[in-house]
Amino acid sequence: MACASSGDLTPVAGGSYILAQCAGALAGVVGANIMFGEPAIAWSSHARAGLPNALSEVIATFGLVATICGCASHRPDSVAFAVGAYIVGAYWFTVSTSFANPALTLARAATDTFTGIRPLDVPAFVAAQLVGAAGAAALFRWLIDSRPAVSQPG
């Protein structure tokens, strides 16, 4: 959504990415549930409510989108590695364990394990993630647009 809002993706491509992420996240949850002998879909009862969790998701998502934008503009080949490293770190420094992605949040509502989230708590998480993503996208749009032009020799 951040890339689509900045014009880096068309709305159709952005929508395709959203659908692919949701499908992939749900497939991952179903696969993990089955692998560990759980029902394929089991609605979570794990409470993740309140301001600390919401603020945590704003920060986690802001950092994730900032990592992606920063790497994409300077070292695109490092985005995948940087995202993995950021998410591992954010798991430990956020009270929410850094869902940082609405698709993942929706899918984690379908597992009643310690990684799940009550469906009741999903809207607040997604809203917080949208705030964090919008903030990072706006910051990087401003940073990129405010860079001085570099003249090429020659």
TIMARDO-452585 format. One record per atom (N, C-alpha, C, O): x, y, z; residue in three letters. Coordinates in steps of 0.05 Angstrom, whole numbers, plus 5000, padded with zeros to 4 digits. Each point is the difference from the previous one (the first is absolute). Layout:
N
XYZala;...
This chain:
154
501649765000met;498450245000met;501750255000met;499450204987met;502949795027ala;501850235001ala;501150054973ala;500350234991ala;500549564994cys;501150044973cys;497950094981cys;500650174983cys;496949745019ala;497950094983ala;499350295005ala;499550154981ala;500649935044ser;499450285007ser;502150194989ser;499450244995ser;503049675002ser;502150174991ser;500349994969ser;501650154989ser;496949684998gly;500149984971gly;502049804990gly;500449974976gly;501049885043asp;501949804992asp;498649754989asp;501349844986asp;496250125021leu;498449784990leu;497450114990leu;498950195010leu;500049684969thr;497350084991thr;498049895020thr;500749825015thr;496950294986pro;498049905018pro;499449704995pro;499649855019pro;500450064956val;499549724994val;502349835011val;499549795013val;503050294983ala;502249855011ala;500050005030ala;500549805013ala;498850434999gly;499850025029gly;497949815011gly;500549865020gly;497250144967gly;497949815008gly;500849714998gly;499349845016gly;502250104963ser;501049734996ser;501949925022ser;499949785010ser;501850404997tyr;501949955023tyr;498449955026tyr;500749825015tyr;497350344990ile;498449975024ile;498749725000ile;500149865021ile;498650074957leu;498849734998leu;502049785004leu;499549805014leu;502850234973ala;502149795002ala;501049985029ala;500549785010ala;499950455003gln;501049995028gln;497949875018gln;500749845017gln;496850234979cys;497949885017cys;499849704995cys;499849845020cys;500250084955ala;499949714994ala;502549855011ala;499749785011ala;502650344985gly;502449875010gly;500149985030gly;500949805011gly;498250415003ala;500050005029ala;498149795011ala;500649865018ala;497050134970leu;498049805008leu;501049724994leu;499649825017leu;501650144960ala;501149734994ala;502249925020ala;500249775008ala;501450435000gly;502149955019gly;498949925027gly;501049815013gly;496950334996val;498849935026val;498749734998val;500349845019val;498250104960val;498849744997val;502149785000val;499749795013val;502450254972gly;502249804999gly;501349965027gly;500549775008gly;500050445006ala;501349985027ala;498049865019ala;500949835016ala;496650254984asn;498149875017asn;499949704996asn;500149845019asn;499750084956ile;499949714993ile;502649865008ile;500049785011ile;502350354984met;502649895006met;500349945030met;501349815008met;497550365009phe;500249965028phe;497649865012phe;499550005024phe;498949874959gly;497749845009gly;497650165010gly;498449895015gly;501450364977glu;497850175007glu;497949994978glu;500749924977glu;496950175028pro;498050024978pro;501150204980pro;501350195007pro;498049774967ala;501050184979ala;499350295006ala;501650184997ala;495949875012ile;499150275008ile;498949985028ile;498249845005ile;502850325013ala;499150015027ala;500150295009ala;502150105005ala;495650034997trp;499950285007trp;501450055026trp;499549865020trp;502250344981ser;501750055023ser;498450115023ser;498050154997ser;502849785027ser;498950125025ser;502250165014ser;499650095023ser;502749954964his;502250155012his;499550304999his;500150124978his;499550005045ala;499450295001ala;502550164994ala;502149955011ala;497650254972arg;502150194993arg;498750274998arg;499950124978arg;499149985044ala;498450255000ala;501550215015ala;501949945015ala;497350314982gly;501050225016gly;502050174986gly;501149934979gly;499450315033leu;501850194989leu;502949904996leu;501250054979leu;499949805040pro;502849904995pro;500249844975pro;502050034985pro;496149795010asn;500149834976asn;499650184975asn;501549964980asn;496750225021ala;499550174976ala;502450184994ala;500950014977ala;500250115043leu;502450174996leu;502349834990leu;501550084983leu;498849685028ser;502149824991ser;499749944970ser;502049984986ser;495649985005glu;499649944972glu;500550244982glu;500949974978glu;498450275032val;500750254984val;503050014997val;501050044977val;500549925044ile;503050014999ile;501149784983ile;501850044984ile;497249715020ala;501049774985ala;499650044970ala;501849944984ala;495850155009thr;499450034971thr;501550244988thr;500949994978thr;499350235038phe;501650234990phe;502849904994phe;501150074979phe;500149795040gly;502749904996gly;500349814976gly;502050024985gly;496049815012leu;500249814977leu;499850154974leu;501649954982leu;496550235015val;499750154975val;502550184996val;500950034977val;500150095044ala;502450164998ala;502449834990ala;501650094984ala;498649675027thr;502249824991thr;499749944971thr;502050014985thr;495649935006ile;499649934972ile;500650244982ile;501449984980ile;497550265027cys;500450244984cys;502950084999cys;501150074979cys;500249925044gly;502950075001gly;501749824984gly;501750094985gly;497949655017cys;501649814985cys;499350024970cys;501849994983cys;495750035011ala;499150004972ala;501250244985ala;500649994976ala;499850235038ser;501050244986ser;503050004999ser;501250164984ser;500249685032his;502950005000his;501349734993his;502049994986his;496949805023arg;501049734996arg;497749804996arg;499549845018arg;499250174959pro;497649834996pro;500649715004pro;498249855008pro;504250064986asp;500649715003asp;500149925029asp;500149765006asp;499950425012ser;500249935029ser;497350015014ser;499949945024ser;497950124962val;497450045013val;499249745015val;499250025023val;500949754964ala;499149755013ala;501649945025ala;498849935020ala;503850114979phe;501649945024phe;499450215022phe;499849925024phe;499950334969ala;499550215020ala;497349965013ala;499750035024ala;498349894960val;497349955011val;500149775020val;498950025022val;502449764971gly;500349775018gly;501450095026gly;499149925022gly;503050224976ala;501550095024ala;498350195017ala;500049985024ala;498650204962tyr;498350195015tyr;497849855015tyr;499550065024tyr;499149764963ile;497849865013ile;501049835024ile;498749995021ile;503649884976val;501149855023val;500650195023val;499349945023val;501950294971gly;500550195022gly;497450125012gly;499850025024gly;498350054958ala;497550125010ala;498449805016ala;498450085018ala;501949674977tyr;498649795017tyr;500850045029tyr;498349975018tyr;504250104987trp;501050035027trp;499650275012trp;499850035024trp;500150194960phe;499750265012phe;497250124999phe;499550235008phe;498549614983thr;497350095000thr;498349825018thr;500449765000thr;497850365015val;498249845017val;498149834984val;499149795010val;500350294966ser;498149854983ser;501449774985ser;498649844987ser;503950135015thr;501749814985thr;500050064970thr;500549824983thr;499050435010ser;500350104973ser;498649854978ser;501349864985ser;496150165014phe;498549894977phe;500850174975phe;500849894980phe;498950375023ala;500950204980ala;499049964972ala;501150124981ala;496749735015asn;499049964973asn;497049915003asn;499549805013asn;498750354975pro;497249935003pro;499349724990pro;498349865012pro;503050054967ala;499549734990ala;500749795021ala;498649815005ala;503750235008leu;500949825021leu;498150015024leu;499449795012leu;499750454994thr;498150035023thr;497449844995thr;499149865017thr;499850174959leu;497649864993leu;500449705002leu;498349855010leu;504050054979ala;500549715001ala;500449905028ala;499249785007ala;502250385010arg;500549905027arg;497549995017arg;500149895022arg;497750234969ala;497549965014ala;498949724996ala;498349915015ala;502949944966ala;499049734994ala;501749785014ala;499849774992ala;501750315028thr;501549805016thr;499650065029thr;500550225010thr;498849585005asp;499650035029asp;502549915015asp;499949845019asp;502450254971thr;502549945013thr;501150265012thr;498650214999thr;503749795013phe;501250245012phe;500550224979phe;500450235008phe;499749704967thr;500550204979thr;497550134990thr;500150194984thr;497549725025gly;497550104990gly;499250275012gly;501350115017gly;496549994972ile;498750255009ile;497049964998ile;498949914980ile;499750165042arg;497149984999arg;498950164977arg;500950234995arg;497249674990pro;498750154979pro;499050285009pro;500150194985pro;499049825040leu;499150255012leu;502250225000leu;499450244998leu;503249675005asp;502250195002asp;501250074973asp;501650194998asp;497649674981val;501150054973val;499650284990val;501950124990val;495750005011pro;499750274989pro;501950215012pro;501050174985pro;499549825041ala;501850195012ala;502949964990ala;501450194996ala;499449565001phe;502649944990phe;500350104971phe;502050134994phe;496149814990val;500150094972val;500050304998val;501550124984val;496950025032ala;499950295000ala;502850115008ala;501050194988ala;500249695033ala;502650095009ala;502149954978ala;501750174996ala;498149614990gln;501949944979gln;499750194977gln;502050094988gln;495549995005leu;499650194979leu;501250285008leu;501150144983leu;498649935042val;501250255009val;503049994998val;501250194990val;500049605019gly;502949974999gly;501050004971gly;502050134994gly;496749724989ala;500849994972ala;499750274986ala;501850084985ala;496050055020ala;499550274988ala;502150205009ala;501050164985ala;499749835041gly;502150185010gly;502749954988gly;501350194992gly;499549565005ala;502649944988ala;500050074970ala;501950114990ala;495949834996ala;499850064972ala;500150304995ala;501450104982ala;497250065035ala;500150294998ala;502850115006ala;501050174985ala;500349725035leu;502750095007leu;501949954977leu;501650174992leu;498349594997phe;501949934978phe;499350154975phe;501950064984phe;495649995010arg;499350164977arg;501250285003arg;501150114981arg;498750005043trp;501250265005trp;503049994998trp;501350184988trp;500049625024leu;502949984999leu;501049964972leu;501950134992leu;496849704993ile;500949954972ile;499650254983ile;501750074984ile;496050065019asp;499350234983asp;501850245008asp;500450184984asp;500749835040ser;501550235009ser;503049964996ser;501650175007ser;499249604981arg;502949964995arg;500950194978arg;498550054980arg;503850075023pro;501050184978pro;500749834975pro;500949775003pro;498750344975ala;500649864975ala;503149984998ala;501450195007ala;499549584984val;502849954997val;500650024970val;498949854984val;503050325009ser;500750024972ser;502049784993ser;501749945015ser;497949964961gln;501849784990gln;502350134985gln;499650194985gln;502849705020pro;502350124985pro;499749934970pro;498949804992pro;502250384992gly;500149944973gly;498750144980gly;500249934976gly;
